[in-house]
Amino acid sequence: MSAENGSRSPGTVVPKSNPIGDGASNSMNIYVGNIAYELSEDELRDAFSAFGEVESARIITDRFTGRSKGFGFVEMADSEQAQKAIDEMNGRELGGRALRVNEARPRPAGDRPRGGGFNGNRGGYDRY
């Protein structure tokens, strides 16, 4: 295939485009633990927006009860602002609880929840 017409050979990895234009993402995902169960995602976003642009704020909830699990994630557009937020917010009280804040670790590949449903194993003993 010719590079002149924009074609590429099979297996070529093409990086995702970045709106900032520097070729690398500058955003950072932040883990926020010990969140008060009554705290809303908007309140979490507001607390971190004092340090810079918040791209998203999500509180993890139990899928059956809908109740907060007490932790969440905030993604900030700029890693320097995110680091300042981590430094300032770690240990700070919000909603009556001292937050635990640090850079989120990426989930290892293959470490995804399996989901429910019938998988053919009824437990107990092996019949065969």
N, C-alpha and C positions, 0 to 999 in steps of 0.2 A: 504494500500500500504506500502511497506517496504522501509525504509530509506536506507537499505543496498545496494539496487540495483539502487539508485539514483532517485527513483520515489518519488513523493510528492502527498499529498492529494489535492483534488480539492479545488480551492480557495486560495491556497498558493501563496503569492506574492514573486516573485523572483526578487531581485534588478538587474538592468542592470549592466553589468561589466564595470569597469573603467580602462582604460589603465594605469593610474598612479598606480593603485593597492591598494590605501588606502581605497577604499570602498565609498568615497565621492567625488563628483565633486568639483574641486577647481576653476572652471572657473566662470566668471562674465559677464553678459550682461549689456552693458552701453548704456544709451539713450544719443544721441547727438542732440541738438536742435539748431535752428538759423543757419543752414548750408547754405552757399552761394549756390544759385541755379546752379552755373556753376561748383561747386566742384564735382570731380569724386570719385567713391568708392576707387580707388587706392590712390588718394591723402588723403582721410580720413584714410585709412589703414596705409599709411606712417606716418601720423601725430601721430597716436597712437602707432605705432611699436617702437617709441623711448623709450617707457616705458616697453616693453616686447612683448611676442609673441601674435600676433593678430590672432585668429582663423577665424574670419569673420568680414567683414565690409559691411554694406548694407545701401544704401540711399533709402528711400521710395519715390516712384514716383506715380503720378496720372496714373491710368490704362488707361485712354482715351487719354490723351495728351502726356504721357511719361515724363512730366516735373517733376522735383524734388519737393517734398512737403516741403522741407526745414528742414527735420529731418531724423535721421537714427539711426542705432544701430551698436555697435562694441562689439564683443565678444572676451574677452581676456582669455588666458589659465590659468592665475594665478590671484587669487582675490587680492592679495597684490599689484601686479603690476597694476591691474585694478584700485585699490583705489588711487594709486599714480597718474595714468593717469587722473582720475577724478579730484583730487586735483589740478593738474598742468594745465589741459586743460580747466577747467571751467572758463569762462571769457576771455580766450585767443582768440585773433583775428586770424581767418583763412579765407582766401579768402575775406577779407574786412569786416567780420562780427564777433562779439564776440560770441563764442560758449556758449551754456548752456549744461552742462554735469553733469549727475548724474546716479546712479545705476538705471537700468530699472526695473520698477515694473512689475511683471507677470500679464498677462491679466486674469481677473476673468473668471472662468468657465462659459460657456454660453454666454460670451460677444464677440461672433465672428460675423464678418460681415455676413449678410444674403445673399448677392449676389443679382443679378438682376433676371429678368425674370418674367414671368406671374405667379402670385400667386392666381389668382381667384378673386381678389378684384379690381374692376375697379374704386373705389373711388366714390365720389358723394354722393349718398344716398342709403339706404337699400331698396331693392325692396320687400323683403319678411318680 
